[in-house]
């Protein structure tokens, strides 16, 4: 059973250490506040979250509980099984 992480940016990078936190947030895929991304649970992603833990919230979710579609460069978009997108 594969695990995924639901990561949400809750704080801006403006008042943080620009040289250390901004590249980490960009590599995770965040561009604005209050965006949610879904990433596979890997040690690399966990390390990045640990470095910017004051800027994001995260939680573990099961991959089998949701339909996953890949978006280019933005991680994963998780859509509930009952909904459809056109």
Secondary structure, DSSP 8 states (H G I E B T S, - for coil): --EEEEEEE-S-STTS-HHHHHHHHHHHT--STT-EEEEE--HHHHHHHHHTTTTEEEEEEEGGGSEEEE-TTS-EEEE-TT----
